Amino acid sequence: MKESYEPHLTIDRIDNDGHYCKENCRWVTRKEQSRNKSDVRLFEYKGRSLPLSDWANETGIHYQTLRRRILKRNESVEEALSRGNQK
């Protein structure tokens, strides 16, 4: 794996339950690695599953707004994302 190393990358296991071996590891950014944690919750919308922070970045809706809609107000993911930045 040494040949693909770059200073801004960190080592990440593809399968979190697997071993640290060449077949199960890759070099990724810290942002990518934080998404590969076992406690990251994915939200499905239009056939895609992404963490809430990615949906916020993609839609322009503030992360805390989405979090409040989905986790506090129990809105569906579709409902929360389709409303945009409305109040």
N, C-alpha and C positions, 0 to 999 in steps of 0.2 A: 504494500500500500504506500510505501515511501515515495514512489514515483508520482503519485497523484496528490501528494500533500501540498498545500499552499498555506502561508502564514495566517490567513484570516479564517481558516477552517478548523473544525474540531471533529474528533472521531465519534461516530454514532453507530449503534447497533441497529440493523434493519429489523430484526426480531428481538424485542426487548427481553424476552425470556431465553434467548439463545446465548451462546458463548461469544466472547470477544475473539473472533477468528477472522481471517481475511474474507471468507465467504459470507460472513454475517456483518461485516462492518463497511462503512463508507465515510468519506469526508464530506461534511456539510457545514453550513453556516450555523451560528448560534441560534438564529431565528428558526431555521429548519429543525434543528435538534430539539428546541423547546416544544415543537409540535408533535414530536415522536414519543412523548412521555405517555405512560400508561394512564395517567389521570386526565388527559386532555379529552374533553367531550366534543364530539362532532355533531353538527346540526345539518340535516339533509334538506335540500331545497332544489327543486327542478333537477333531480337526479344527481346532484353533487353533494358530497359530505365535506364540510370544512369547519374548523374551529370558529367560534363566534368572532374572534378578532379578525379573521380573514373575511368573514361576511361583512363586518363593519368597514374594513378597508375597501372592499370591492363595491359596496353600495353607497359609501359616503355617510352612512348612518353612524352616529357616535356609538362606540362600544357599550358605554353605560346605558344608553337608550335601549339598545337591543337586549342587553342583559336584563334590564328592568321589565321590558315587555314580555320576554320569554320566561324568565325564571321567577319573577315576582308576580306578574299579572296573568301568568299561564296562557299567554297568547300562543297560537301555533307559530311555527317558524315562518310559514308562508304569510300569515297575517302580519307578523312583525316586520318582515323584510319588504313586503309589498306596500306598506304605508309610507315608506320613505322617512323623511325628517319631520313629518307632521306632528303637531302637539296634540 
